Amino acid sequence: VLYHVYPDIVKAHHDVLEKGFSSVRTSVEFEGQQVYFDTKIIYYPEQQEGVGLAIDITEQVLAEKDLAISQRKYLDVFETTDHAILVADPEEMKVNDCNQAAVEIFHCKSREEFIGSSSGQFTAPVQPDGERYEDLGARVLQTVYEQGIFHERLLGRRMNGDFFWKEIKVIQDKVAD
């Protein structure tokens, strides 16, 4: 029956006669819409018969496409902004990722040099008001956990040791929650 309704799906399983089994993701047009299937066929050569299964995965495929578009948009912003963006682990206080602007602003040689470094390496050990980095870090995390955001102007430190004023905004990663 599947062959008569969707011969293209069966044709996509061209290796089923050789291997006895085939699994293919394919699509067909049905009533003006693209419909996606995960299809599997098992062939029994002795009986010259086979069993096929087609599962409609259209919603999954469309969701995957939407996710890919969303990820590309995020990456475009991440990669092209002039503002430094750091992704850090709040428990380890280590940089997991950064954009090219961060590499340039903090005078690093590469992203690889930046990734894995302590976020404290890029903040003055003591702020002009006397607050130590360790206390500042605890205050930032406390504020983010309570309010969802921390935004302040602080004294930063570049990889070469030079100090500069930086405005930081730390937000809680809603996806990880």
C-alpha positions in Angstrom: 0.0 0.0 0.0 2.8 2.4 0.9 4.4 1.9 -2.6 1.2 2.8 -4.3 0.6 5.9 -2.2 4.2 7.2 -1.9 6.4 5.4 -4.5 9.2 7.9 -3.8 9.5 6.7 -0.2 10.0 3.1 -1.3 12.5 4.2 -4.0 14.5 6.0 -1.2 15.1 2.5 0.3 17.1 1.3 -2.7 19.6 -0.6 -0.5 16.9 -2.7 1.2 17.3 -5.6 -1.2 21.0 -5.8 -0.6 21.1 -5.4 3.2 17.7 -6.6 4.2 17.0 -3.5 6.2 16.8 0.2 5.4 16.0 3.3 7.5 15.6 6.6 5.7 14.3 10.1 6.5 12.4 11.4 3.5 9.6 13.7 2.5 6.7 13.9 0.1 4.3 16.6 -1.0 0.8 15.9 0.3 -2.1 18.3 -0.3 0.3 21.1 -1.1 2.3 20.6 2.1 5.7 18.9 2.6 5.3 15.9 4.9 8.3 14.3 6.5 8.6 10.6 7.4 11.1 8.4 9.2 10.7 5.2 7.2 12.0 1.7 7.9 11.7 -1.4 5.8 12.7 -4.9 6.5 12.9 -7.3 3.6 12.7 -11.1 3.8 14.3 -12.4 0.6 13.2 -16.0 1.1 9.6 -15.0 1.1 10.2 -12.0 -1.2 8.2 -9.9 1.2 8.9 -7.0 3.4 7.5 -5.0 6.2 7.5 -1.2 6.2 6.9 1.5 8.7 6.5 5.2 8.1 6.2 7.6 11.0 5.1 11.2 10.4 7.9 13.4 11.8 6.8 16.6 10.2 6.4 18.5 13.5 9.8 17.4 14.7 11.5 18.4 11.4 9.8 21.8 11.3 10.8 22.4 15.0 14.4 21.4 14.1 14.4 23.9 11.2 13.0 26.7 13.5 15.6 25.9 16.1 18.4 26.1 13.5 17.1 29.5 12.3 17.0 30.7 15.9 20.5 29.5 16.7 21.8 31.2 13.5 20.2 34.5 14.6 21.7 34.2 18.1 25.1 33.4 16.7 24.9 36.3 14.2 24.3 38.7 17.2 26.9 37.0 19.3 29.6 37.1 16.6 29.0 40.5 15.1 28.3 42.8 18.1 31.0 45.3 19.2 30.3 44.5 22.8 32.2 41.8 24.7 30.0 38.8 25.5 31.2 36.2 27.9 29.5 33.0 28.8 30.7 31.8 32.2 30.0 29.0 34.6 28.8 30.7 37.9 30.0 27.8 40.0 33.5 27.6 38.6 33.8 31.3 37.6 35.4 30.1 34.4 34.7 31.5 30.9 33.0 28.9 28.7 32.7 31.0 25.6 33.3 34.5 24.3 32.9 36.5 21.1 35.5 38.2 19.0 34.8 41.6 20.6 35.7 40.2 24.0 39.0 38.9 22.6 39.8 42.3 21.2 38.6 44.4 24.2 40.5 42.3 26.8 43.6 42.1 24.5 43.7 38.3 24.3 45.5 36.6 21.4 42.6 34.3 20.6 39.2 32.9 21.9 41.1 29.8 23.0 43.3 31.9 25.3 40.1 33.4 26.8 38.1 30.2 27.2 38.8 28.4 30.5 40.3 31.4 32.2 38.9 32.7 35.4 36.5 35.6 35.1 38.5 37.2 38.0 41.4 37.5 35.6 39.5 40.2 33.8 38.4 42.3 36.8 40.6 44.4 39.0 41.6 42.5 42.2 40.3 45.5 44.2 37.7 48.0 43.0 38.3 51.8 43.7 35.8 51.6 46.6 37.9 48.9 48.3 35.7 45.9 47.4 37.8 42.8 46.7 37.1 40.7 43.6 36.0 37.7 45.8 33.4 39.9 47.6 32.3 41.4 44.3 31.8 38.0 42.7 29.7 36.9 45.6 27.6 40.1 45.4 27.1 39.7 41.6 25.9 36.1 42.0 23.6 36.9 44.9 22.1 39.8 42.9 21.6 37.7 39.8 20.0 34.8 41.8 17.7 37.2 43.6 16.9 39.7 40.8 17.9 37.9 37.6 20.3 40.7 36.6 23.4 42.6 37.8 24.4 45.8 36.0 27.2 48.0 37.2 30.3 49.9 36.1 33.5 48.3 37.4 37.2 48.4 37.0 38.3 45.7 34.5 41.7 44.3 33.7 43.0 43.4 30.3 45.2 40.3 29.6 48.3 42.6 29.5 47.4 43.9 33.0 46.1 47.3 32.0 43.0 48.5 33.9 40.0 50.1 32.3 36.4 51.0 33.1 33.9 48.5 31.9 30.1 48.3 32.2 29.0 44.8 32.9 25.6 43.2 32.8 25.3 39.7 34.2 22.1 37.8 33.5 20.9 34.4 34.6 20.8 31.7 31.9 17.1 30.9 31.7 17.7 27.9 29.5 20.0 26.1 32.0 17.3 26.5 34.7 
